[in-house]
Amino acid sequence: MKRRDFTGTVVVITGAAGGLGRALAFAFAAAGARIAALDRDAAGAEALAAELRSRDRQALAIVCDVTDSAACERALAAVITSWGRVDVLVNNAGISHRSAWRRTDPGVTRRVMEVDFFGAVNSTRAALDALLAAHGLIIVISSVAGFAPLIARTGYAAAKHALHGFFDSLRCELADDGVDVLMVCPAFIATGIDRNALGGDGAAARHAQQIVGERAQPGDIALQVLRAAQRGRRLLLPGRTSKLAWWLSRLAPAYYARAMARRLRGEML
């Protein structure tokens, strides 16, 4: 992967209205990029774009449900109509759940897969021709759950593992075309995804989330993502917890599983 300068580039971010997506928008805008903020939340996306424009940055707000492939096609077409190109796609949109699998309705697992996995697939398909033309970059916001087990989040872990299989393979397919893929695997971040997690019945989760390690701030993660993209990284493990999880899950997987289960046993409610 090559080093990149984002001055004058067009960066499309899904799930941009809040949390990490919002922080990523400000980070890439500060690096000179034009930002296309995609989100189901029309008011939130427009508020973000307006704030960026107030800081003399170019920004678009586009309503898009990433689970709708046609909506993704329309959103990316709108970006290209406005700016003529797409240099970076950040697949950030996602949801989570907290419930033991035996108490989780199958529809919850399907919903998480639709947003977290198929949402990224839909957005990438819609942006691919433009990314090929620009020799662009795909950034995928995965998780520690993308390479290691995570108790009481079977659907979430399945979706994140699927992202790795898909995008690591896609990286190989696109290598000769000059399109790169950066996988980002944070641990716990202080964002709305925790507050909006689904319970096993599909309603909001009723118990407080337990975490392992410290909860990172979105702005800190966003800056690390920007730097990793500038340096041409393939994988980013931001923070001590994600690095420790990476190595422990590989070198001592049984120990990792036991330790994780002890820390998060309350999530089995």
N, C-alpha and C positions, 0 to 999 in steps of 0.2 A: 504494500500500500504506500502511496506517495504522500508527501507532505502537502498541505493545502493552505491557501490563503482565501478567506471568505469575503474579502472586500468586493462588493458589487454582485455577489452571488444571490441566488434565490433559494431560500430555505423554507420548505413546507414542513409544518409540525402538526401532527394529529393530537387531539386531546390537549389543545394549547391554552384553553381558557383559564386553567388553574394549576396549582401544584407545580410539579416538575416541568410540565409543558410550558407554563408561563415563564418559569425561570430560564428555560432553554431559549425561549424567544428573546428575552432580554440579553442573554449571553451572546447569541449569534448576531443580534442587532448591533451590540457594542463592538463586535468584530467587523462590522461593515456590511452585513448581509441585509437583504430585503426579506421580510418575514410574511409568509402566508399562514395565518392562524386558522386551523380547521378544528371545529368542535360542534357537537350537538347543541351546546349552549350558545345561542346566537348573541345574547346580551353580553355574556362573558367574553366571547371572542371579539366582539366589537369594542368592548371596553379596553381590552388588551391592545388592539390595533390603534385605538385612539390615543392611548398613553404612549405607545411607541412613536406615533406621528407627532405628538407634542414634544418629543425629544429629537425631532428632525430625522426620524428614521422612517423608511418606507415600509408600510404594512397593509395587508389585506385581511379582512375577516370573512370567512366562508363557512356557512353552516354545512356540516357533513356528518352523517352517521356512518362510521366506517364499516358497519356490518352490512351496509347496502352498497353492493359493487357499482351500481349505476350512479349512486350519489358520489362515490369516489371518482368515477370518470368525469362527472360534471364539475366537481371541485377542482380537479387537476386541469381540466380544460379551461376553467375560469382563470387559474393562475397563468397558464400559457398565453391566454388571450391578453391578459394585463401586462405580463412581463416577458413573454416569449421564450421562457426556459425554466427548467428546474434543475438546480445543481445538487441539492441535498434534500432527501426525504427523511424525516425523523418519525419513526413509528413509535409513538409514545402513548396513544390512547389505550386505556386498560381499566379493568375492574377486578375485584377480588371477592373471595368468600371466606367465611370462617365457620366450619362445621365438620364434624366427623363424617366420613363418606357414607357410613351406614345410616346416617340421619339426613342425608342430602338428597333432595329431589333431583332426578336426572336432568330436569330442565335447567337447574342452576349450573350444573357442569356444562351443559350445552351453551348456555348464555355466556359463560366466561370464555369458552372456546371461541364463540362467534366474535366477541369483542377483541380479546387479547391475541388470538392467533389469526382467524380469518380476516379480522379488521386490518392487520398488517399485510396480509396477502393481498387483500382488495386494494389497499392504498398503493402497494408496490406495483401491482399490475397496471394500475391507472397511470403511474408516474414513469414506468419503465422506459418507454420510447424517449421521453425527454431526458431521463438520466443517462441513457446510452449516448444520446447526442452530445451531452455535456461532459461525458466521462465523469459522472457524478459519484455521489456517496449516499449509501443507505445506512442510517443509524437506527438500531433496534434496541429499545429499552426493554430488556429482559429483567432478570432478578437472580438472586441466589437460588431461588426455586427453579431456575432454568437448568441448573446442573447438579442439584442436590435435592433430596426429599424435604418436604415441608409439611409437618403434621397438620391435619385438619384443613388443608388447602389442596386436596387432590386435584380438583379441576384447574385451579390456578397453576399448580406445578405442571400438570399435563400441558396446558397451553404454553407455558414458558419453555418447557422442554421441546415442544413442537417448533417453537420459534428457532431454537438452535439447530435442529435438524434441517429445517427449511432454509434458513439464511446462511448457515455454513456451507450447505450444498450449493445455494445460489451464488455465493461468493466464488466458488470454483467455476461455475458456468460462465460468470461474467468477467473473470480475471483478464481474459484476452481482449475484452471490450473496454477496459479501463474504468469499470465501475467497481467501487470498493464497498465493503460491508464492515461496520463496526458494531460489535455486540457489547452492550453495557449491562452489567449485573450488580446493581446495588443491593444492599440489605434493606433495612427498614428506613423509610424516608418520612419526614413530617409533612404528609400531604393528605388531601381529602380521600384518597383511595382507602385509607383505614376507616374513616368515618362512614364511608358509603359502601362498605363491604356487605355482601349478601349473606344472610343466614341460610341454613339448610332448607328452609321453606320458600326461599326466594324473597322474603321480606328483609328489612335491614337487620344486620347481625345485632343480637341483643346483649352481648357481653363485651366488655372492654378487651381490646387487643393486648396480648402479651408480646414482648419483643425480646430479641437476643442482641446484646450490645447496645450501643447508643443509636438514637434516632437522628439520622443526618438531615441537614437543612437542604431544601431544593436548590438554593442558589449555589451552595458548595458543590453539589453533584453536577449541576449544569456547567460550572466552570471546568470541572474535570472532564466532562464530555467534550466541551469545546477544545480543550488542550489535546485530548486524545485524538480528536478528528484532525486537528492541525498537524499533529505529528505522524499521522498515518497508522494509528494503532488498529489492530484487529479485535482486541478484547480489552475491556476496561473493567477492573474490579475496584470500584471506588470505596475506600475505607478499610479499616483493619478487619472488621467483621466479615466482609465479603472475601477478602484475601484469605483469612483463616478458614472460612468455610470451603473455599476452593481447594486448598491443600489438604485439609482434614478429610473432606469427602472423597479424595482420591487416595490418600496414603493410609487412612484409617477409617474406612466407610462405616464399619460396625460401631466404632466408638462415636463417630459423628452422629449416627442415627439415634443412639441411646441418649447422648447429651442433648440433642435437639428435642427429643420426646420428653425428657425430664423438664426442660425449660418451658415447653409449650403445652404441657399436658392439659392445662385449663381450657385450651382451645377446643377440646373434645366435647364440650357441653352441647 
